[in-house]
Amino acid sequence: MFVWNATELNPEQAAAVEEPLSVLLVACPGSGKTRAVTYKIAYELSRRRDKRIVAAITYTHRAADEIQERIEALGVDTAALWIGTIHSFCLEWIIKPYGIYVPELARGYTVLDRHDREKMLERLCAPHRGVTPWDCDYYFEGDERRLGCAETWKHDAINQVLAAYFRELVETRRIDFELILWYSQVLIRSRPQIATLLSQIFSHVVVDEYQDTKRIQYDLVGTILRAGAGSTKTFIVGDPNQAIYGSLGGYAISAADLRALTGIPIREMALRFNYRSSDRIIGHFSNFSVHDAEIEGAGKMSGYPSQVSYNQIVSQEDLSNELVRLIQKSLAEGHAPEEICVLAPWWILLASTTRKLVALLPEQQFDGPGLVPFSNDPDNFWFKLSKILLTESSPQMLVRRMRWARDVIADLRDLGVDTSSITQRALLRESNSLSITEVDGLTYLDKAFVALLDRLKINLNSFPGLLEHREAFFASSQARLERLQNSGAAYITDLSFFQKVFRERSGITVSTIHGVKGAEFDVVIAFGLLQGMVPHFSDADGDVAASKLLYVLASRARKNLHLISETGRSRGRRGDYEPTETLLRCRFDYSQY
């Protein structure tokens, strides 16, 4: 039996982990949500009395890696754990075994690479003035297809683009990520025995970050739980105040609606203690709570004398100098570069600003999700393989690299390769033994891919799926490199920078607000807090959306928080942007900036 002592979990966390009923756990920022999820999975794995397994659905692949590593570090065997994203879950447990019962999938299919999707939509959008691939996001809700774009005047054109898009997908026997969910719903509705069988396979279904879950995802999980009639439990964790993907259909389900959907008893619980931030920072971001939440500072940062500033005076012209001043001030106060984060609502703002910061702070390195120098499509085979080839063999990385090797082998099998002689350890051994002298990151990957396939006796030209993924990986990587170099990051092509991607973060993080969900820093500096950006000008739920974005960005900070609504940023014919109205209405005793 897995046990812990009182220093590992507080009473709220321990009660949630030990609760025998299904749980909907509302966890405030910095409350140890990931720890609670980790210990719950470890606890249930250690209590197994039959052959059923635990499924854990995470929002990202990185979160899945982190949780599995934490569980194994606790000494708990994860052989009976399946963990991954909802799309991976649907592919592995519904589409692959039962897709033959759907006419569109019966003759085979491939999953559309994100780069190929973007290129296809660029081509299809070209005849429609004012419509971009980013306008063409969609999702399913029940039997209806919803558009993510709130600008209704574009909807007719977007629907024409999507009609052509879906025709082309059918002709080329491809599906995208939303269609993975759609066909899973079709299958689980038309063949109830699928849900019954899955409820017999899984003792628990754990869902992380439930506030960003779509209705179709709730329905899929709910159908499995209902089929289990209480024998399959769930542990659903998240924070309704951090639901920032509403435009893509994400929302925080209520406990009452979850009970009605699943037909099983579910206990609502909460984690109220914030171990991350100072009381002053908690006091600031609590102003933006949309859902009632009691939050109490409990960590060593609780009494820290935080600087929380709000600058509405600096001009766009002087913004870079102000950011440099705040960064240098933070460094002088003893904060490490990797504990400083610069945020903005849109990447387009970050691109030009990053170029200036690199020039003004040449001695500093900059890091962040937008600075990944190659295709970061987590479902592309070559991206998965690059994770192994760009990391070193070490005891600390073994669990993660073994998981990556398992995923690579599974993808090879799905693409038609005979993997009967390829084990996880053999794949890692061959990867570790490669000796390639090359300083350019993309060239290194190209040579490493060729050398490794040669060692594994895989003829690339014999497998069209591998070729398709490869073409997409290198085309997307080249496009990213060119964009980043044009933004001033000349060093981005170096192999050493490629190798940093899968290590612990280093350097000053530069990111969008959405890109740092789940992260934390000593110092957060946010600019572009302007009406029309926060919230986005097309967001129909403006004030609520702004509150959630401000809540997320402010709650990333442990010690200091610096907010900026710069002046003089043009909106074209409509004049200049004004400060975010929701932020202006916040009454707070700000520090001098």
N, C-alpha and C positions, 0 to 999 in steps of 0.2 A: 504494500500500500504506500502510495506517495504521501509524504507528510512534510510539514513546514513548521518553522517556529514563528513566534509572535513578531519578530523583526522583519519577516519577509512579506507578510500581508497584514493590513490593518483589519479591524473587525468587520467593516463594510465589505472589503474585498473577500475576506474569508467566508463571510455569510453567503455571498453570491456564488463563490466556487463550490461550496458544500450544499447549496440548495438542491433538493432532490427533484423539484418541479422544473419545468421550463422557465426561463428567465428572460425578461426584457430589461437590460441594464443600461440606464442613462448615466453616462460618465462625463463629468465636467473636464475641461482641459487640465492636463497635468495630474490627473487623478490615478494614474497607474492602470489605464485601461488595457494596454497591451500585456501588462503583468497579469491582470485578472484573466484575460483570455488564455494566456500561456498556462497559468496554473490550473484553470478549469480543464483544458484539454489534457494536461498531464495527469490531473486527478482522475478523470474519467478513463483514460487509457490504463491507468494502474488498477482500476476497479473492474476491468472487463471480466465477465463470467461466461461469455460465449464468443462466437467468431465474428460478431458484428464489429464494424469499425466506426471511427469518428471522422466526419467530414467537416472541414473548416474552410469557409469561403471568405477570402480577403479582397480588399479593393484593388491591391496591386500585387505583382509578383514579388516585389521587394519585401512587402509586408509578410508574405508567405514564407520567404527565406528566413526572415528575422525570427518569426514565431517558432518555426521548426528548429532553428538553431538554439533558441532559448530552452525549448522543451528538452532537447538532447543534452544540453548543458546541465539540466537538472537530473540527468541520469535516467530518464524515462525512455523506454524503447518506443520509437515512432513507426514501427512496422505496420501498426493498425491505424495509422493516420493518413487520410488523404487531405491535402491542403493546396489551395490555388484560388484563382479568380472564378467568378460565376461563369464566364465564357469557357474556361478550361473545364469546369465541372460539367457544363452542358455537353461539351464536345465528348468528353471521356465517358460519361455515364448515360447519356441519352442519344446524342446524334450518332456516334460511332457504332454502338450496338444495335440501334433501332432505325437508323436513317433509311434503310432499304424499304421501309413502309411508307415513305413519302416520295411520290413520283419525281419531284424535283431533285431528290438526293439519291434515288435508287441506282442511277448509272454512274455514281461517283461524284465527287465535288472537291474543290480546293477552297481554302479560306483566303479571301482577298487580302493581300498585303496592304498596310496602311498607305505606303508610298504609291502603290498602284491605284488605290482608291482615290487618292488625291489627284493623281494625274488624269484618271478617267473623268473625274468630276470637273477638272479644269477644262478638259476638252469639251465636255457636254454643256458647261456653263458659257462657253465662249460666245454663242449666238445671242445670249440673253444679257443685255446690258445691265450692269449693277448687281448681278448675282454672282457670288463667289462660292467655291467649294465649302467654305465655312458656313455659308447660309444653308447648306444642304444636309445638315445634321438632322436626323429623325429618330424616333423611337416608337415602340408599340405600347399601347395601353388598352388592355382587353383585346377587342377585335379591330381597333382603330389604329391607324398610323398617324402620329403627331409630328409636326414640324418643330424643330428647336428654334427657328428664327421667329422673333416676335414682330418683325416688320411685315404686316399683313399684305402690304402692297406688292411684296415680292412673291407671295405664295403661289399665284398662278404659274409664274415662270419656274419656281422651284419644283412644283409638281410635274411640270413638263420635263424638267431635267431628271427628276427621280424616275419618271416613267421610262425614259430612255435608259437610265442607269440599270433599272431592274431587268429590262429586256436583255441588255448586254450581259448581265450576270447569268441569266437563264441560258443564253446562247453559249456562254463559255463555261458553264457548270461551275460557277463560283458563288460563294456566300460571304457576306460581311459579318461583322460582329453582332449587329442588331438582328440579322437573319438567323444567327445561331440561336438566339433567344426565342425568336418567332417559331422556328421549326421545332425547337424543344417543347414549346407550348402546344403546338399542333399535335405532336406525338403523345405528350402526356395527357392531353384531353381525349384524343381519339382512342388511346389504348391505356385504360386505367390500370391495367396490370403492371405497367412500367412503374408507376408511383408505389404500388403495393410492394413490388420487388425491391425498390430502392429503400423503402421503409424497413424492409427485412435485412438489408445490407448495413444500414447506418443506425447505430444506437443514439448518436447525437449529431445534430447539424448546427455548427457554430457559425454565426455571421458577424463579421467585423464591419464597422463604419456603416451601420444600417441606415443612417440618415441620408446617404447618397444612393440608396437602393431604389430601383424603378418598380412600378406596379407589376410588370410582367415577371420580375425577379422574385418579388414577394409571392406572386401566384405560384410560381414553380416550386419554391421551397414549401409554401403553405400546402400545396397538393400532396407532397410527400409526407408532411407531418400529419395531415388529416388522414391519409391512408394508413398511417401507423397507429391511429386511434390512441395516442398516448404512449405507445411503446418506444417511439422515437422522440427524444427530447430535443429542445433547441435552447441555445444560449446566444441571444442577440444583443449586440453591444454598440453604442454610439452616442452621439450628442446632437439633438435636434437643432441646437443653436449654430452648429457648424455645417448645416445642410446647404452647400453652396453650388450644387449642381442641379438646381431646379429647372433650368432651361433645357436640360437633357432628360428630364423626367424623374430625377431623384427626389425623394421626400422621406420624412421620418414618420413611419406608421405609428398610430396610437396603440396602446396596450389592448383597448377594447376592440379595435379593428383587427388586430393580430389574433386575438382569441376567436373572433368570428370567422376569420379566414381559415384558421387551422383546426378549430373545433377541439382544442385541448386546453387544459388549465395552464395559465402563464402568470408568473408572479412578476410584478413590476418592482424593480429595485434601483438604487442610485449609489453612485460614488461621488461624494461631496467635497472631499479634501484635495486641494490643489497643492502638489509637492514641487511645482516648477517655479512659480512666479512670486514676486513680492506682493504684499498686501496692496500696495499702491497700484501695481499693474492690474491685479485682479479687480480692484475698485474701478479702474478705467474700463476694461473690456466688459465688465458686468453691466455697464450702461447700455450695451448693445444687445443684451439678451432679448430674444424674441419669445422664447419659451421660458416660463418661470424656472429658475434654477438657484438652489442654495449652494453657494461656493464659499469654502473656508480655507484660508491659507494655512498650511500645516508643515511645510518643508523648511529647510535651512535658509531659504531665500525670503521667508515670510517678512522679517523685519528689515530687509535691505532698503536703504534710502534711495529708491529709484528715481532717476530722471525721466520724466514723462513730458515731452515738449511737443508743441504744435506751432509750426511756422506757416503763416499765411502771407508773409511779406516777400520772401525771396522770389526773384523773377526766374522765369525759365532760362534766361540767358546766364544767370549766376548759379543755377541749380547744381551743376557739376562741382563748382568750387565749394558750395555748401555741403554737398555729400562728402567731398574730400575732407573738409574740416571736421565733420562728425566722425568719419572713419579714423582720422589721425588722433582725434581727441579720445576715442574709444581705445585705440592701440596704446596711447600714452597712459591711460588709466589701468593698463594691464590686461585688457581683454585680447585673447588670441585671435588671429585673423579668422580661423575657422568658427569662431563664436560670434562673428559679425555677419549680419544678413541685410542686404539691400533689396527692397521689394517695390514692385509697381503692379498695377492691375493688368497691364498689357505687355506682351513681349516686345512690341514695336517701340514702346517707350524705353525698355531696357536696352535694346540693341544699340541705339545711338548713345545712350548714357554710358553703357559699358565701354564703348570705344573711347570716350573721353576719360573715364576713370583709369583705363589701362594706360593712357598717355600721361595722365597726371600722377599716377602712382605706379611707376614702372617696377618698383621693388616688390610689389604685391602680386600674388596670383589670385585669379578669380575663378570661382567654381559655381556649379548649379545645374539644374536639369536642362536649362536652355543652352548650356555650354557643352553638352555631350557632343564630341566631334565626329560622331558617325551615327548611322541609322539606329535609333533607339526603339524600334518596333519590337516589343517584348515577345511577339509571337512569330517573328521571322527566324527561321532555322539558323541562319548565319549569325544573327545577333546572339542567339543562345550559345552557339559555339564560341563566339568571340569572348564571352564571359570566362570560359575556361582558358582560352589562349592568352588572355591579357592579365591573368592572375597567377601568382606564384603558388607552388606547392608548399603548404605549411600546415601544422596541426590545427591552427586557428581557422584555416579556410577549408579543412577537409570536409566537414559536414555540408557546407554550402556547395563545394565543387562536386561532391558526390551527387547531390540533388540535381545540379545542372547537367551532369553526365547522364543521369537517368532520363532527364527530359530530352537531351540530344538523341539518345538511343531510341526513345519512343517516337520522336519525330522522324528519324531515319526509317524506322519500321513502317510508319504511316505513309511515308513517301515511296515505299516499295523496296527498300534495301533489306537484304537478308542480314539480320543482326544477331543470328544465333551464336556467332563466335565473338561478339563484342560485348564485354562486360563493362560495368562502370569503372572498375579499377584499371582494366586494360586501356580504356579510352583515356583516362587520366595519365597513365604511364606513357602512352605514345605521345600525348600532348606535352608532357613534361620533358620528354627526351628531344624535342625539336630544338635545333640550333640554327637560328636565322639571324644574320647580321644585317640590320636595317634600322634606320632612325626615323623614317617616315611611317607614321602609324598605319595609314590605309594600305600602303605597299606591303608592310609587314603582315597585315592580316591576309592580304591576297596570297602571299607566298606561304603563310602558315596553313591556310585552308587547303591549298594544293598539296603541300607536303603531308598533312595529316590524312587526307583522303587516300593518298598514295600508300601510306603505311597501313591504312585500314583496308586496302585493296578494294576501294569503291571507285568505279568509273563514273565521274560526274555526268558525262554526256549521255549516260544510259537512263538518267532519272530526270524527266522534264520538270518535276516539282522542285527539285534542288536547283536546277538552272533558273527557274522563275524566281525563286527566293533570292538567289545570288544576284541576279540582275537588279532586283528591287533594292537589295541591301546596298550595293555599290552606287547605284544612281542616287538613292536617298542620301547616302553618306557624302558623296561628292557635292550635292546641293547644300547640305548642312555646312560643310567645310567652307565652301565659297561664301555663304552668308556670314559665317562667323569671322572669316578673314576680312570681309568687307566692313565688319563692325569693329575692326581694330585688333582682333585676337590673332596676331600673326603666328604666335607660338602654338596654335591649336593643332597643327598637323604633326607635331612631334610625338613619337611613340610614347614618351614618358607621360604625356598628357592623356593619351588613350588609356594607359595603364592605371591612371588615377580614377577612372570612372567607376570601377567596382571596388575601390578601397574606401576606407572611412574618408569623409569629406576633408578637404584641405583647402586653405585659401578662403577669401571672402566670398560668401555665397551671394549670387545674384539670381533672383527668381521672380516669377509672378506669384501672386497671393495663392492661387490654386496649387502652385508647384511645391509649396512648403507645408501643406497640410500634414500634420503628424510630426513635424520637425520642431526643434526648439533651439534658441540661441541666447547668449547673454545680452546681445544688443540687436535690436531690430530698427532699421531705418526705412521708412516707407514714404514714397513720393507719388505724384499723380493722383492724389486723393481729391478728385474733381468730379463734379456732377456731370454725368454722361460717361464717366469711366468707372466710378464707384457711386451708384450702380451703373452698369452698362446702359448706354442710351436706349437699347432695344428691350431692356428687361421690363416686362409688364408689371412685375412685383417690386417696383423700384425701392421703396423705403425699407421693406423687409430684406430685400437682397443686399442693400448697402449695409444694413445692420449686421448681417451674417458675415459679410466680407471683413468688416471692421473688427468683429469679434474674433474671427480666425487670425487675422494678421496681428492684432494686439496680444492675443494669448500665446503667440510663439515666443514672446520675450520673457526672459527670466529676470533681468536686472534693469535694463534701460530701454526706453521706447521713444523714438523720434518720428513725428508725423509731419508731413509737408504737403500743403496745397499751394503749389507754385502759381504765381501770377503770369499773365502774358502768354499762356499757351493757347494758340489760335484754334477756333472751330470753323475757320473759313468765313463764309458770309454771315454766320450767326455770332460773330464777335469772339471773345475769349471765353474759355471755360471758367466757371465759378467753383468755389470750394464745395465739396460734398455736403449737401444740406443736412444729412443725418449727423455728420461730424460737427457741423456748426452748432447744432442744437444741443450738443453734449456739454453740460456744465461741469467743468473739472478744473481743479487748481493746478494748471500746467506749470512746469519748471521754465526757467529762463532758457532760451536757446541761443 
